[in-house]
Amino acid sequence: MHRPGPYAAPGAPGRHTLGFMPRRHMHVTDAAEAPLRAALRELRGQLEIPEHFPLTAQAEAESAARAPRIPAPGGNVVTEHSLEDATDLPLFTIDPPGSLDLDQAMFLSRRRGGGFRVHYAIADIASFVTPGGALDAEAHHRVTTLYFPDERVPLHPHALSEGAASLLPDQDRPAVLWELDLDAHGALTAASVRRALVRSRARLHYAGVQHVIDDRTAEEPLALLRDIGLLREEREIARGAISLNVPEQEIVEHDGRYTLEYRAPLPADGWNAQISLLTGMAAADLMLTSGTGILRTLPTAPDGSVARLRLTARALGVDWPHHTSYAALIRTLDPRRATHAAFLQECTTLLRGAGYTVFDGTAPAAAHALHAAVAAPYAHTTAPLRRLVDRYTSELCLAASAGTDPPDWVRTALPALPQEMQTGTHRANQVERACVDLVEAALLRDRVGEIFEALVVEIQEQNPTQGTVHLYEPAVIGHIETTPDGPGLPLGHRIRVRLTTAEPGREPVRFTPV
């Protein structure tokens, strides 16, 4: 889970800091009545996170699940029977085990004469949500699916997100079907998108995919995930794109004591992500060509930022050869090492300022269309079950590919989408900040008084006796304070600290120097 917020605000007045925590995915596997789960339930109440959908929205979802209404040109709607039948494509999904909200399915093949073809099906949530209806209004209120360590609060009712709209195996589903042609080097040569009826053949998970690819027993459509993924990663490196590789963290209870375990991302995670990135870049290109769209944008880092990172690397003992670029360096870092994790915190300061850019009639200039981390124009389009904007991106791309005008309901909603997405993103970050506080307190609640090795990652400019430390083991961040007349904290240095408080929902993690 991500750790932005009061303990790490690079550039904020009155602070010296080593930056943001990188995104840390956490979930909990303790008993239902454990203190952490109780604190999480209380947190949802404090943040006024909705427990249920309004009855009118739920009723619309259940009705649409039985009889989806497919948007058609001219503002008309059609039934599934009128869709192009692409159920002969043996699509497959790759998601974490147990996932039911399946946004994407793919089929990979070689092209005659060289190169590859990617068929990428995206869940067609617009076929289930009536513009202006109660369900649509609730989606604009929620904006995104919210992830807590113990459960998730979905953007759409389960009848759709885990049922009729999800690309579950052996089920006919309406989908937005991309066809992406690549040359032998993985470069995109052609892209088109249309509505179609699809049928996934298999629900796969990352570990299983990695295993069959590694032992060379994967059939070609799955084996090509590695070939295409590696080629796209090479192109990503050549563009100078930025990819922060952070392991998943899991809090597990053993005999009443919380411990922290890691799951490092597999190569298959990255290859799968490359297909999604490819589609997002193709979507951006389509919309830019048509003159109407919404891009996910990120400004380039300010001048001097990379030079400052080199100084931070030196202070933390991170080896950064002069001939190695920033983008290449971060691919070598291991966030399970405390000094690398602290450096990754600072790296994320170059990724601040992401937003959405809407245009209608005139495409923005190249500098305003760029996503600096992707190092190319990019759009959110592959997760419509979990993110509001993706529903609109799909409609804009369908219109651009067909050479028609976008639907009126899309154009009408466009101007407000950036602010809605910003509000939803702020809410999601607020949830993540609070959840990280709770999880870290749960992890250490029985270790108050113990001594840990830690790295000082932030100090208060006006009061250098207060700041933030990052433990070496487990990877926890907490506030630290010395005595008012004590020495200042040594930014970027290793120290020993004693845990003074840690109570989920009551007291955050706090330390004092030893």
VOGU-3710 file (C-alpha; in Angstrom, 3 decimals, decimal comma):
1> mhrpgpyaap> 0,000/0,000/0,000  1,139/3,535/-0,789  2,436/5,807/1,948  1,900/9,405/0,861  0,761/11,921/3,389  2,010/13,803/6,418  5,108/11,716/7,078  6,587/12,110/3,626  5,779/15,186/1,612  8,775/15,959/-0,584
11> gapgrhtlgf> 9,299/19,660/-0,984  6,796/20,581/1,708  7,765/23,633/3,790  9,677/22,813/6,943  10,743/19,297/6,003  13,822/17,465/4,847  12,783/14,101/3,493  13,821/11,043/1,596  10,424/10,850/-0,058  7,388/8,634/-0,473
21> mprrhmhvtd> 6,966/5,010/0,450  6,627/2,983/-2,751  3,288/1,288/-3,277  3,037/-1,709/-0,962  0,222/-4,178/-1,548  -0,964/-5,629/1,757  -3,746/-7,918/2,789  -4,640/-9,683/5,981  -5,332/-13,337/6,701  -6,130/-13,240/10,427
31> aaeaplraal> -9,370/-14,355/12,070  -12,517/-12,319/11,442  -12,652/-10,929/14,986  -8,952/-10,044/15,245  -8,154/-6,507/16,436  -6,973/-5,425/13,017  -10,219/-6,378/11,300  -12,193/-4,581/14,003  -10,079/-1,478/13,438  -10,595/-1,722/9,682
41> relrgqleip> -14,376/-1,903/10,126  -14,188/1,168/12,337  -12,055/2,950/9,742  -14,627/2,354/7,007  -17,236/3,927/9,238  -15,050/6,949/9,976  -14,346/7,510/6,267  -18,051/7,020/5,416  -17,252/4,269/2,949  -20,579/2,874/1,677
51> ehfpltaqae> -21,375/-0,654/2,815  -24,112/-1,219/0,224  -25,340/0,121/-3,083  -28,570/2,144/-3,151  -31,545/-0,094/-3,826  -32,280/1,603/-7,165  -28,692/1,113/-8,352  -28,673/-2,505/-7,190  -31,946/-3,153/-9,006  -30,585/-1,615/-12,220
61> aesaarapri> -27,489/-3,808/-11,978  -29,505/-6,982/-11,501  -31,800/-6,094/-14,399  -28,856/-5,291/-16,673  -27,141/-8,530/-15,693  -30,122/-10,412/-17,094  -30,457/-8,308/-20,277  -27,524/-6,047/-21,179  -28,190/-3,200/-23,614  -25,246/-2,779/-25,980
71> papggnvvte> -24,550/0,830/-27,066  -24,719/1,280/-30,836  -23,992/4,214/-33,185  -26,611/6,952/-33,225  -27,501/6,488/-29,567  -29,292/3,196/-30,188  -28,911/0,022/-28,166  -28,845/-3,596/-29,312  -28,827/-7,002/-27,654  -25,958/-9,469/-27,346
81> hsledatdlp> -27,396/-11,396/-30,284  -26,585/-8,462/-32,578  -22,908/-8,397/-31,654  -20,119/-9,740/-33,829  -19,410/-13,293/-32,665  -15,768/-13,645/-31,615  -16,318/-16,563/-29,273  -14,032/-18,696/-31,447  -11,015/-16,815/-30,045  -9,592/-18,992/-27,235
91> lftidppgsl> -9,051/-16,109/-24,828  -7,575/-16,535/-21,357  -7,306/-14,311/-18,280  -4,388/-13,895/-15,872  -5,222/-12,608/-12,398  -4,423/-13,311/-8,746  -5,935/-16,580/-7,473  -9,570/-16,213/-6,475  -10,186/-13,019/-8,464  -13,665/-12,710/-9,928
101> dldqamflsr> -13,650/-9,148/-11,295  -11,861/-10,013/-14,529  -11,408/-6,935/-16,725  -9,126/-8,347/-19,438  -8,689/-11,509/-21,492  -6,134/-12,084/-24,232  -5,167/-14,329/-27,102  -1,663/-14,079/-28,565  -0,564/-15,392/-31,952  2,123/-15,067/-34,584
111> rrgggfrvhy> 1,438/-13,247/-37,833  2,294/-14,636/-41,225  5,470/-13,006/-42,443  6,658/-12,215/-38,916  5,496/-10,301/-35,897  2,605/-10,900/-33,535  -1,099/-10,227/-33,112  -2,607/-9,436/-29,730  -6,335/-9,860/-29,212  -7,221/-8,108/-25,973
121> aiadiasfvt> -10,799/-8,185/-24,709  -11,888/-5,578/-22,145  -15,036/-5,969/-20,047  -17,812/-3,875/-21,618  -19,352/-2,310/-18,525  -21,073/0,339/-20,685  -23,400/-2,424/-21,888  -24,722/-2,721/-18,336  -24,800/0,894/-17,122  -27,471/3,247/-18,484
131> pggaldaeah> -26,158/6,838/-18,771  -27,997/9,081/-16,333  -29,424/6,191/-14,327  -29,024/5,418/-10,631  -26,181/2,961/-11,253  -24,332/5,517/-13,380  -24,738/8,155/-10,668  -23,393/5,777/-8,019  -20,377/4,931/-10,189  -19,608/8,642/-10,551
141> hrvttlyfpd> -19,851/8,933/-6,776  -17,547/5,989/-6,064  -15,147/6,564/-9,006  -12,869/3,614/-8,158  -12,881/0,313/-6,359  -11,371/0,820/-2,897  -8,994/-1,798/-1,532  -8,728/-2,520/2,159  -6,424/-5,232/3,526  -9,401/-7,397/4,465
151> ervplhphal> -11,914/-6,618/1,696  -12,655/-4,367/-1,240  -15,459/-1,864/-1,837  -16,384/-2,282/-5,517  -17,144/0,396/-8,090  -20,042/-1,690/-9,450  -22,335/-4,214/-7,728  -21,084/-7,804/-7,577  -23,877/-8,848/-9,943  -21,868/-7,046/-12,632
161> segaasllpd> -18,259/-6,757/-11,443  -18,020/-10,421/-10,418  -20,862/-11,689/-12,568  -22,423/-10,663/-15,844  -19,785/-8,107/-16,914  -16,728/-10,053/-15,729  -14,814/-12,096/-18,310  -15,240/-15,312/-16,373  -14,308/-18,568/-18,127  -16,810/-20,483/-20,243
171> qdrpavlwel> -19,276/-17,587/-20,337  -20,322/-15,520/-23,357  -19,690/-11,862/-22,578  -19,991/-8,556/-24,453  -16,533/-7,024/-24,689  -14,503/-4,225/-26,204  -12,128/-6,242/-28,366  -8,761/-4,775/-29,335  -6,679/-6,132/-32,210  -3,058/-5,015/-31,970
181> dldahgalta> -0,434/-5,942/-34,556  3,259/-5,876/-33,648  6,340/-6,298/-35,770  9,109/-8,780/-34,984  10,672/-6,253/-32,583  7,469/-5,678/-30,612  6,625/-2,290/-32,130  2,946/-1,525/-32,674  2,122/-1,356/-36,394  -1,705/-1,320/-36,387
191> asvrralvrs> -4,503/-1,041/-33,841  -8,276/-1,341/-34,050  -11,078/-1,915/-31,573  -14,678/-3,043/-31,879  -17,488/-4,515/-29,846  -17,844/-8,298/-29,928  -19,190/-11,275/-28,055  -16,275/-13,207/-26,509  -15,760/-16,324/-24,439  -12,754/-16,877/-22,196
201> rarlhyagvq> -11,482/-20,441/-22,087  -9,297/-20,364/-18,977  -8,746/-18,376/-15,788  -5,007/-18,493/-15,060  -2,925/-17,073/-12,218  0,590/-15,655/-12,267  2,440/-18,467/-10,485  0,883/-21,107/-12,710  1,637/-19,109/-15,849  5,238/-18,606/-14,750
211> hviddrtaee> 5,642/-22,314/-14,047  4,420/-23,600/-17,412  6,371/-20,941/-19,314  9,564/-21,738/-17,405  9,296/-25,493/-17,911  8,365/-24,985/-21,593  5,031/-26,814/-21,347  2,911/-23,726/-22,141  0,961/-23,789/-25,396  2,021/-21,153/-27,898
221> plallrdigl> -0,649/-18,502/-27,124  0,542/-18,454/-23,514  4,231/-18,961/-24,293  4,078/-15,853/-26,489  3,325/-13,803/-23,387  7,011/-14,096/-22,512  8,225/-13,337/-26,027  5,996/-10,292/-26,467  6,491/-9,147/-22,879  10,273/-9,182/-23,165
231> lreereiarg> 10,169/-7,303/-26,464  7,877/-4,677/-24,987  10,129/-4,365/-21,933  13,085/-3,738/-24,249  11,118/-0,991/-25,963  10,152/0,421/-22,585  13,809/0,641/-21,592  14,683/2,267/-24,923  11,974/4,921/-24,330  13,432/5,688/-20,916
241> aislnvpeqe> 10,249/4,669/-19,159  10,155/4,192/-15,387  9,056/0,967/-13,725  9,095/0,619/-9,918  9,211/-3,040/-8,918  7,726/-3,414/-5,443  6,867/-6,737/-3,780  3,470/-7,542/-2,348  3,415/-7,650/1,425  1,112/-9,876/3,414
251> ivehdgrytl> 0,323/-9,605/7,096  -0,214/-13,074/8,573  -1,182/-13,961/12,137  0,738/-16,808/13,763  -0,308/-17,740/17,309  -1,693/-14,288/18,008  1,378/-12,477/16,616  1,492/-10,666/13,286  4,350/-11,292/10,896  5,198/-9,805/7,525
261> eyraplpadg> 5,740/-11,948/4,448  6,667/-10,929/0,914  5,654/-12,036/-2,558  8,078/-10,615/-5,062  6,497/-9,920/-8,474  7,130/-12,667/-11,003  8,352/-11,968/-14,536  4,878/-13,039/-15,706  3,384/-10,118/-13,741  5,512/-7,749/-15,776
271> wnaqislltg> 4,789/-9,427/-19,124  1,070/-9,263/-18,425  1,372/-5,597/-17,471  3,109/-4,908/-20,781  0,000/-6,021/-22,688  -2,098/-3,588/-20,668  0,420/-0,783/-21,214  0,471/-1,541/-24,934  -3,316/-1,177/-25,065  -3,288/2,044/-23,053
281> maaadlmlts> -0,722/3,536/-25,421  -2,731/2,418/-28,468  -5,853/3,982/-26,942  -4,037/7,272/-26,465  -2,852/7,278/-30,071  -6,368/6,591/-31,371  -7,874/9,425/-29,367  -5,114/11,864/-30,283  -5,663/11,078/-33,953  -9,426/11,589/-33,641
291> gtgilrtlpt> -9,099/14,846/-31,704  -11,307/13,826/-28,766  -10,204/11,949/-25,699  -8,981/11,771/-22,137  -5,356/10,902/-21,374  -3,607/9,890/-18,189  -0,756/12,399/-18,047  2,298/12,972/-15,879  4,666/15,929/-16,242  8,387/15,411/-16,561
301> apdgsvarlr> 10,414/15,774/-13,384  11,787/19,250/-12,582  15,325/20,109/-13,591  17,890/18,877/-11,113  15,700/16,109/-9,695  17,868/13,281/-11,017  21,037/15,028/-9,832  19,474/15,289/-6,368  18,627/11,576/-6,494  22,286/10,796/-7,134
311> ltaralgvdw> 23,185/12,586/-3,900  20,527/10,598/-2,043  21,843/7,352/-3,519  25,321/8,195/-2,298  24,026/8,944/1,212  22,164/5,619/1,321  25,011/3,578/-0,100  23,099/2,691/-3,294  25,585/1,991/-6,082  24,720/4,205/-9,069
321> phhtsyaali> 27,437/4,118/-11,749  27,673/7,324/-13,782  27,057/5,459/-17,045  23,749/4,016/-15,697  20,558/5,971/-16,337  17,954/6,565/-13,662  15,418/4,329/-15,446  17,984/1,523/-15,699  19,060/1,862/-12,069  15,621/1,458/-10,517
331> rtldprrath> 15,149/-1,811/-12,404  18,023/-3,243/-10,363  16,739/-2,235/-6,928  15,376/-4,727/-4,409  12,700/-3,023/-2,252  13,062/-5,735/0,376  16,397/-4,133/1,279  15,854/-1,154/3,562  18,272/1,182/1,798  16,780/0,298/-1,599
341> aaflqecttl> 13,254/0,764/-0,254  14,181/4,168/1,146  15,726/5,150/-2,189  12,581/4,000/-4,002  10,668/6,374/-1,753  12,691/9,226/-3,171  12,323/7,883/-6,719  8,562/8,261/-6,536  8,974/12,016/-6,118  9,655/12,084/-9,863
351> lrgagytvfd> 6,215/10,560/-10,462  4,155/13,211/-8,697  1,550/15,360/-10,430  -0,309/12,681/-12,415  -3,711/13,751/-13,700  -6,122/13,521/-16,622  -6,102/15,719/-19,707  -9,359/16,115/-21,665  -9,468/17,414/-25,233  -12,348/17,762/-27,681
361> gtapaaahal> -11,683/19,116/-31,129  -7,955/19,766/-30,883  -5,375/17,326/-29,600  -3,015/18,723/-26,950  0,601/19,532/-27,756  3,023/16,634/-27,330  4,428/17,968/-24,053  0,917/18,082/-22,534  -0,043/14,625/-23,816  2,913/12,782/-22,282
371> haavaapyah> 2,932/10,385/-19,368  6,503/10,773/-18,176  6,691/7,351/-16,478  5,433/5,584/-19,608  7,524/7,954/-21,763  4,651/8,143/-24,270  0,998/9,236/-24,446  -1,089/6,839/-22,382  -4,718/6,323/-21,373  -6,524/4,328/-18,713
381> ttaplrrlvd> -8,709/1,876/-20,604  -8,133/-1,702/-19,397  -9,883/-1,739/-15,996  -13,477/-0,507/-16,448  -14,857/-2,780/-13,723  -12,671/-0,978/-11,175  -12,102/2,537/-12,546  -14,720/4,969/-13,845  -12,705/6,709/-16,575  -11,991/3,479/-18,463
391> rytselclaa> -15,649/3,153/-19,483  -15,410/6,508/-21,261  -12,028/5,773/-22,821  -13,423/2,610/-24,406  -16,309/4,525/-25,976  -13,979/7,203/-27,339  -11,672/4,583/-28,834  -14,561/2,639/-30,372  -15,772/5,827/-32,058  -12,262/6,773/-33,202
401> sagtdppdwv> -11,617/3,321/-34,646  -14,962/3,338/-36,500  -14,530/6,924/-37,719  -17,720/8,107/-35,997  -18,489/10,791/-33,415  -18,388/9,796/-29,744  -21,797/9,335/-28,074  -23,337/12,484/-26,619  -23,365/11,022/-23,109  -19,597/10,584/-23,322
411> rtalpalpqe> -18,913/14,101/-24,576  -21,218/15,556/-21,927  -19,367/13,759/-19,131  -15,830/14,498/-20,352  -15,250/17,968/-18,828  -16,039/16,794/-15,288  -14,092/13,519/-15,417  -10,645/14,871/-14,429  -11,999/16,381/-11,215  -14,092/13,291/-10,450
421> mqtgthranq> -11,070/11,051/-10,955  -8,927/13,345/-8,815  -11,493/13,178/-6,015  -11,689/9,395/-6,294  -7,919/9,060/-6,340  -7,640/11,271/-3,257  -10,167/9,060/-1,471  -8,268/5,918/-2,488  -4,987/7,432/-1,237  -6,667/8,397/2,013
431> veracvdlve> -7,835/4,810/2,453  -4,355/3,497/1,688  -2,676/5,869/4,140  -5,038/4,884/6,926  -4,774/1,180/6,124  -0,982/1,259/6,158  -1,072/2,925/9,578  -3,393/0,199/10,859  -1,486/-2,693/9,312  1,866/-1,488/10,591
441> aallrdrvge> 0,449/-0,976/14,057  -1,060/-4,476/13,934  2,251/-5,919/12,822  4,095/-4,441/15,796  1,397/-4,288/18,476  3,031/-7,034/20,593  6,563/-5,692/20,191  6,333/-2,396/22,099  9,627/-1,840/23,907  11,711/-3,830/21,414
451> ifealvveiq> 14,707/-2,351/19,607  15,018/-2,264/15,795  17,565/-1,172/13,219  16,186/1,718/11,169  17,022/4,334/8,547  16,143/8,001/9,055  14,149/9,008/5,965  12,765/12,386/7,090  13,469/15,117/9,623  11,521/18,241/10,496
461> eqnptqgtvh> 13,405/21,341/9,358  12,171/23,485/12,239  12,579/20,682/14,766  15,285/18,166/13,734  14,528/16,061/16,816  11,372/14,796/15,060  11,101/12,824/11,846  10,394/9,470/10,249  12,299/6,184/10,202  12,091/3,134/7,954
471> lyepavighi> 12,799/-0,150/9,748  15,160/-2,597/8,114  13,039/-5,547/9,221  10,083/-5,544/8,989  9,627/-2,863/6,299  7,636/-0,449/8,457  7,653/3,352/8,611  6,968/5,299/11,787  7,320/8,652/13,521  10,395/9,178/15,689
481> ettpdgpglp> 11,056/11,832/18,301  14,033/12,485/20,537  14,057/14,603/23,677  13,522/18,331/22,988  17,106/19,166/23,976  18,586/16,077/22,310  20,697/15,925/19,148  19,046/16,239/15,747  18,187/13,126/13,758  20,794/12,132/11,124
491> lghrirvrlt> 18,954/12,101/7,780  19,921/9,116/5,655  21,774/7,352/8,479  21,209/4,022/10,199  20,207/4,182/13,872  18,727/1,928/16,540  15,197/2,763/17,689  12,803/1,576/20,363  9,114/1,034/19,582  6,989/3,102/21,990
501> taepgrepvr> 3,425/2,763/20,654  1,549/0,520/18,212  -2,177/-0,091/18,607  -4,376/-0,559/15,516  -6,982/2,186/15,316  -5,749/3,850/18,496  -2,038/4,635/18,380  0,121/4,716/15,229  3,622/3,301/15,142  6,047/5,605/16,995
511> ftpv> 9,702/5,256/17,963  12,391/6,881/20,060  16,138/6,630/19,400  18,187/4,262/21,546
//
